[in-house]
């Protein structure tokens, strides 16, 4: 399993996919080996998930450098050191270590996971060197219209995805729209493209519930909406939300003592702070740093409502947090395109009312309904989230690995 995101990396929900697969695959007859990066390559680390790494799991850490932090001079560095991403240096030691792992353990399948594109670069080189069947976990689309913005990086993404789709026995996406787009983009390989959605980890929620204090409100006396995770300036643009809060403050005389918005680990606090200050609504906004995983889940369980933001330019994607929100069982206010995969996923859970991320009037109307206690069409059905546990997702991955194994058994050409 070639994955950049792995404990002790902090601040990325992407860790959960690999970590939980590594936990649950042995239940389906597969023994994982993990090839990841040295912790020094991570911008932030935390020990909170290290206890969840299964005892006895082989974890090999290859030397990697973050070009922006470790290879820059005066804050500047050559573009080739960050193409396709800032950790391309990881590939050198990772390929060497991967081949050593193959010689020692003789694995049957390679699995690599995006969104760090270098993981697929490594996967491609190991597959070419060993002849082992390869399952490529894209999660989200790579080369898109206007993304990456840098033309050379876009070309690198395009070249990588073409190689991956052509070489992998299975290419897996986390949303149906993304898989549909790649089947259209690569019709000759459409039958090898599938979907394994994200999910939630039941054991982590059980531990969070045992912490106690879940009946205590986040903000006594105020309806508090929580956004847990990154606020991307484009893909999760909060501008219309800030306009809607300003509307309520001005036209409905809503005070900060009645309505609060908590942004946990947004990674763009400056943007949120600036937008709020421009509208004079700073008192409605809380900006808080990252916390440990179980503490973050406990906070979700205590929120009056949970906030999803996903722009129409991400209609083929579903934020991983959506599945954790569903398990938390709190009302979900979704600001997203009704035609996108995020909306479709939430409707499967039972959530019916949504507002467009770029429509301040719609958002204000949904907030008014929340303030009046109208939450029935924002609630997840009790059975709505049960099918989306990480354990069940691991069963799907095990099936994909079995199919890849049948397509071609490894030759161990090392």
Secondary structure, DSSP 8 states (H G I E B T S, - for coil): -B-S--TTB-S-THHHHHHHHHHHGGGGT---EEEEE-GGGSS-B-STTGGGS-TT-EEEEE----HHHHS-BTTB--GGGGSS-TTTTHHHHHHHHHHHHHHHH--SEEEEE-SSTHHHHHHHHHHHHH--EEEEEEES-SSBTTBSSSHHHHHHHHHHHHHHHHH-SEEEESSHHHHHHHHHHTGGGGGGEEE----B-HHHHHHHHHT--TTS-SSTTSEEEEEES---TTTT--HHHHHHHHHHHHHS---TTTEEEEEES-S-HHHHHHHHHHHT-GGGEEEE----HHHHHHHHHH-SEEEEEE-GGGTT---THHHHHHHHTSEEEEEE-TTSHHHHHHHHHT---EE-TT-HHHHHHHHHHHHTT--GGG---TTTTGGGBHHHHHHHHHHHHHHHHHH-------
